[in-house]
């Protein structure tokens, strides 16, 4: 497959994707806003340049938008569409990656070789198409092209380039590839993941980087890569290898490092601080969350900055944490609070003013990546104004933050005193929401959210997790059982008089709410709490465990970590 033909095929696939998005968005957006979908759901999502082209051409339908604009419209409306159409959360990751795919192939240089991206980019397009339009013929066409790239003689790299490996000395022979068994039809093999499962090879499917084999597994034909299979040379007991306790412990440690679990922390003793055990509670909740986004609402003086630093170090220990953005009030920048606190965690940050942030974004527009020299930055709320977010017009026109395509994606965004963004009409809120929406992990810190009104708390949670709290109606329904849950927690914690009947009565009231009727019956925390409260007696250790179970019933518990001072 020559480079020219690869580019031609990718062009055809991306054009097919544009048609798929046009059909999907036309049906979905018109269903959401039958009369005003174009003005409400399309025009506000376009960048300045895209909006100007639409205005000049008098366009009023999606068929006239290019792929970049269609991807942007889908991205801006993703949470509303996902909630209504029950789209899986990973779909947005594919969408974000597709914005980079489109830019890569739209701006390929004359001598640039993109063969290393072919398989991955085909696969990304196919995954999004399968989510939006599983019956579309485009998915089958992409599958055929993916198989072509795996044939011998096709461009060698089926995946995007990874980190560079150590170079091989020209005087030394190249190391032989890992020997992977070559099986023949009829051979008995066992699954590496479950050696007790013995299956028969039906056929071999040659490909790169390794062959696949069709086997008869559980009465069905299934395919496995060669590295997933092992030759059967005896019973599982005969194939077992005896190892020493030290080697077994080393293997467990290696597995824990490669695949970090949620039951242990890697950031212990990772900073020059005297931490208090409760400061690891937000860290544990953060790594166990289905989505790495959390609002820390501790009382003043509990140590929210230390908790944020521990989360930062935990993420850095588990995966590559290349870029971090901290947003805080200007007085904290002047006092260098975050700068000095992060030094205690061996993290070097840099303060950015308005001009420095603009230069960082300008470099990102040109390079497509954040400057590694400015990978950890601190910015004040005061520079998140209309000049930055909306851009400048007139003689010195400059595109705004909202027009950057694809948007910059920080590995972690920390927003200190997050209650400053509760006014949704300000550019401060829009800019913070923009950074959070495109970040891989987000942390909000504030000491006052539970003293704010419900509207302000809704804004914070909606900005943090729009998939969890999409609108005020959902927020109100979720919040309704919480006062009764708090009554039950207080009764159990106080353990005064007839505390068990009081707690049980409060739980029954919580369950009687619309949200409680829909959720509590299937919640194991609720069932366990009722079981303990209805028992003839309750030991102290059971009561302490009951408090934890009741706190987990709080509908915003997965989103909020709250520690109060005594």
N, C-alpha and C positions, 0 to 999 in steps of 0.2 A: 504494500500500500504506500504510495508516494505521498510526500507532504502535501502537494497540491490537491490530490484527491481527498486527503483527510480534511483539509480546510473546506473543500466543496461539500463534503458530507456533513461537516459540522454546521455549515451555513444552512443546509437544507433542514437539519434537525432543529436548529434554533428558530428557523422560520416556521416550522411545524409547531414548535412550542408557542410561538406568538399567536398562531391561529387557535391553539388549545386554550391559551389564557384569554383570548378575546371572547370565545364562546362561553367559557366558564364565568368570567366576570360579567358579561352581559346578562346572563341569566341570574346570577347571584345578586348583583348590585341593583338591578331593576326590581327584584323581589324584595330587597331590603328597603328601598326608597323608590316606589313606582313613579312618582312625579318629579322628584328632585335629585335623582341619583347622580346625574352628571355634575350638577353644581355642588352637591354636598359631598360626594364620595370620590369624585375623579379630579376635578380642577384643583381643589386644595392640596392634593397629594403630589402634584407635578412640581418639578424643579422650575426655577425661573426661566431657563432656556426652553424647557419643554412647554411651559405655559405660553411663552411668547410665540412659539411655532403654532400652537393650537389657535391662538388669537389671530395670527396672520393668515392662516389657512381657513379660518371660520369652521374649524372641526367641531363636531358634536357627537361623535360616535367612536367606539373603541377600535374599530377596524383601521382608523387612520393613525393610531399611536404605534410607535415602534416598540421593540421588545423591552428596552430600558424603561420606558414609561409604563408599560404594562406591569413589569416586575415591581416598579415603585408603587403603583396603585394597589397591587395585591399586598405588598408589604405594609403599607400604611393602614389598610383595612383588615389586616390579618386576624386580629383578635376578634373583631365583630363577626367576620366570616367563619372563623374556626368555632366560635361558640354556637352559631346558628346551624352550621353544617357538620358539627362534631368531627372536625379535622384533628388528626394526631399532632401532638406538640412538636415532633421531630420535623414536621413539614416546613416549619419556619426556618429551621437550620438549612434545609435544602434550598429554600428560597433565598436566604442570605448568600449561600455559596453560589447560586446561579447568577447573582448580580456580578460576582467576580468572574464567573465563567464567561458571561456575555462580554464584559470589558476585555478579557484576555483575548478572545477570538475576534473582537471588533477592531483591536489595535495591534494585531500581530505584525511584527517587523518583516521586511523582505527576506532577511536571512535568519529569522528566528525559527527554531525547531520546537514545536509544541507537541511532538509525538508522546512525550512523557505524561501529558495531561489527557490524552485522548480517552482512555478507558474510564478514568475517574469522572471526566466531564460528561461523557455519555451516560454513565451510571447516575449522576446527580440529576440530569434532565429526566431520566426514566423514573426515578423515585418520586419526583414531584408530579409527573404526569400520572403515575399510578395512584397517587393520592387524590388528585383533582378529577381525573377522568380515567378510571381504571379500564374502561372498555374502548378507549381510543386506540386506533391502529398504530399511532405513533409509538406506543410502548413496545409493541412487537417489532417494529422496524428498528428501534434502538437496540433491542435484545439481539437481533441479527448482526448489527454492526459491532456490538460488544464481542460477540463470538468471533467475528472476523479479526478483531484486533488481537485475539488470543491465539490465532493460528500461527504455526511456524512461518517465519518470513515477514510477519507483521512487525510494526515498530515495537522494539523490545520492552519499553516501559509501559506496563498496564496501569500503573498508579502514578500519581504526581510525585515529583522528586522529593525524597526525604532528606534528613540531615546527612551531611557528607560523611562518608566512611573514611577511615584512615587509608591513605594511599598505599598501594602495593609497590614495593621496590622493583624496578625493572629487572634487576639481576636475580630476583627470586621468582620461582614459579608461582603462579596464582594458586591459591588454596582450592582444593577440589570442592565442588558443591556438596551440600548435605546429601548423603545417600538416602533416597526415598525408595521404598520397595516398589518394584514393577510387578504388578499382579496380572494374571491372565483370567479370562472368563472361566468360571468354575472354581477358582481358588476360594478357600474359606479365609476370611479376615475378621478381625474384631475392631470395634470402635475404640479409638484411643481414649475418648471421654468416658466410655463404659465398657471395659474389657469383657464383662459378662455377656455382652451382646455380640454374638457371632453371626455373620451374614455371608452370603455368597456373592461373588463378583459376577455381574451379568455382561458388562461391556466396559471398554476403556474409551474415554473421551480425551484425546490428546489436546493439550493447550499450554499456555504460558500464563504465569510463571511455573505452574505445575499441572500435571494431568489430573483429571477427575475420573471417578469410577461410578458406574451405575450398579447399585446393589439391591437385593430384595430385603427390605427392612420392614417388619411389622405388616407383611402382606402387601407392601407397596414398593414401587420402583422409586428409589431416591438416589441422589448423586452426592458424593463426598470427594473432597480433595485427597490426594495421596497421603498428605501429612496427617490426615484425620484417621487413617487406617493403620492397623498393625497386622503382620502375618501371624497366623495361628500356628504355633509350634508346639503347643501342649495345652494343658489346662491352665486356667488363671493362676492356680497355686504354683504350678511349675514355672510359669513365666515371672512370678514375683521375685523381686531382688531383695536380698537381706542387706540392710544398711545399719550403720552405727547410729546411736542417738544423736551424736554431734552432726552427722550428715543430714539426718532427718530434720533436725532443728534448723540447719542452714537452708534446707529446701523450703521449709515453712516460711522462714524469714524472707527468702527470695520471692516466694509467691506473694507475700504480703506487700513487698515493695513494688512488684510489678502490677499487682491488682489490689490497691489499697481498699480495705474494708471500712465500714462505718462504725465499727465497734472499738477502734483504737485510734489514738491521736498521734500524729507525727511531729507536732509542734511543741511537745513538752520540752522544757529547758532550751527553747530555741531563741530566747531573748535574755537580755541583761536586766531582768525585772524580778521582783518578788511577787509572783501572782498569787491570787487567792482561788481556791478550787472552784467557787461558783462562777468565776470568770470564764471557765471553759464550757459552761452551759450553752451559750450562743454558738460556740464552735461546733459542739456535738449536734445541735439542732440544724445548723447550716449544712453540715456534710451529710446529714440524714435526709435532708429535704429533697423532694422530687425535683425541685428547681432551685438553684443556688441564689435565693433572694430572701432577705430577712430584714425586718424592722426591729432594731434593738431599742427598747423603750425603758431603759433602766432609770432609776432615780438619780438625781445629781450626786456625784461623788462615788458612785459604784465602780466606775472605771470603764466607760464605754470605749474610750480610745485604746486602752489595753486590749479589750475584747476584739476590737477591729484589727489590731495588730496581730493577735493570735490567729484570727481567721485568715489574714493575709499570709502568715507564715505556714499555716496548715495547707492552704491552697498551693503555695509554692512548693511544699514538700511532696504534694501528691501529683502535681502536673506542672508543666511549664507555665509560669506566670510572667508573661513578657511585658505587659502594659497595665499600669494602674493609674486611675484618675481619682483624686480626692477633691471634693467641692466643699467649701466651708465659708463661714462669714469672714469678712475682711479683717476684723480685729484679730482673729486667730492666725491669719497670715502674717500680720504685723508682729504679733508676739512669737511667731515661729513655733507655735505649739505643736502642730503636726510634724513639722520638719524635725524637731528635737525628739518627739516621741517615737517616730519611725527609726531614728538612729539607734534607739535602744533595741530594735529588732533587726539591726544590721541592714536597714533599707535606706538607700540614698534617694531623696526626692528633690525636686526643683520647683521653685515658685514661678508661675507664669503670670505676666501681666497681659493686658488686652492685645498689645502688639505681638508679644511672644506666642500667644495662643493662635493669633491669625497666621503667623508665619508657620507654625506647626501644621495648621490645617492646609495652608497653601502647599507645603511640601507633600502632604498626604495626597492632595489632588494630583500632583505631578507624578509622584512615585507609586501611589497605590498602597503604601504601607506607612505606618507610623514610624517616625525617626527613632531608631533604637537608642540614640543618645538622650532622648527625652521620653523614655518609656515609663517613668514614674514622676508624675507632675501633680502640683497642687494649685488650684485656681479659686479665687474668691467669687462669691455670688455676684458681686458688683460688676464684673465684666461680662456677665451673661445678659447682655442687653439686646435691643433690637438691631443694633449695628452688627453684632456678631451673628445673631440668629437669622434675621431677615436679609442681611446684606446691605450694601450701599448702592444708591442709584445716582444718576447724574454723571458728571465729568469723570469722577474716580469710581466707577461702578465696580463693585466686588460682590461675588456670589456669597450668600449667607450659609450658615451651618446647615440649614434645612435643605439646601440645594446640592450638598455633597453626595455624589453617587459613585460607588457604594458608600454608605455612611461609615465613619470610623468605628471600629469595634474594640473597646478596651476589655481586657481579661477580667478586670475588677473595677467597679465604680463604687466609691465610698462617698456618701452624702451626709455630712455632719450638720446637725441642727436642721433636719429635713423639714421641720414645720415652716421654714421660710418659703417653701414652694407651694403652700396650700392655696394660693390664689392662682387659679388656672388661666386667668386672662393675661398674665405677665409673661414676658419673654424669658424670665428666669425659670419659670415652671416649664415652659416649652423646651428650653435648652436642656434642662436636667432630664426631662422626660425623653428627649431625643437620645441623650447619651445612655440612659438606662435601658431604653428599648432595644438598643443595639449592643449592649454589653453582655458578656458571658455570665457574669456574676455581679450582683448588686447588694449593697449594704446601706441601709438607712439608719442614722443615729439621731435620737431625739429624747429629751427628758419629759416632753409635755404632750405627746399625742393623745393620751387617755384623758387629759384635762381639756382637750379641744372638743369642739362640737362634732357631732356625727358626720357633718358635711366635710370637715377638715380631715378627719380620720379616713373617710372614704377616698378623698383625693390622694392621700399618701398610699393607701393600699392599692388603689386603682393604678397609680403610677408604678408601683412596685410589681404587682402581679395582675395585669389587666385580664389575664385568662382566668384568674380565680375570682376577682371582683370586677366584673365587666361593666356594671351599671349600678345606679343607686337603689333600684328595686331589689336586685340580688343582695346588695349590701344590707339593706334593711331586713330582708328575710333571714339572712345569716346571723344578724346581730340580735334578733328577737329572743332566742333561747339563752343568751349569755348572762343576763341579770339573774336568772334562776340558777344557772350553773355556778355563778359566783356565790349565791346564797348557800348552795350545797357545800362549796369549798370552805366558806367561812364557818359553817356549822361543824364540819368535820375537823377543821383546824382548831376551833375553840373547844370542842369535846365537852361542852357544858350541858348538864341535865339530859334531856331527851334529844340529844343531837342527831341520833340516827333517824328517828321519825321525821325530824325537821329536814334533814338532807334528802331523805326519800321523797318527801312531799315536794321539795324544790325540783328534784329531778323529774317528777311526774308532770309538773307545770312546764318544765323545759321541753319535755317530749310532746306535750299537748300543742305546742306551736306548730305552724305549717312546716317549718324546716325540721323540727324535731321529729314529726311524724314521718318525714321522708328519709331521715338519716339515722336516727338513734337506734332503731331496732336492729340494724345490721352492724352497729358499732360495737366491737368487743369491749371497749372501755366502759360503755354504758352497761352492757350485760354484766361485766365483772363488778361494777360499782353497785348495781342493784343486788347482786348475789351477796356481796359483803354486808350491805346494809340490812338485808333481810335475815342474815344469820343470827343464831341465838346469842352469840357473843362476838366481840371484835377485839383482838389483841392490839397492842400498840403498834407493832410492826405492820399489821394489816391496815391500821388506820393511816399510817404514813404512806403506804402504797396506794391507799384509796384516794388520798389527796392528789397524787400524781395522775391517777386515772381520771379523776374529775377535771383536773386542769386541762387534760388532753381533749375533753369534750368541748372546751371553748372553741367556737367555730373559727376564730382567727388565730388559734394556737400555732398552726404550722407557719404563720406569717410573722408572728410577733414573739420576741423574747423579752420578758419583763422581770427584772430583779429590783425589789424595793429594799430600802434601808430600814432597819428596825429602829 
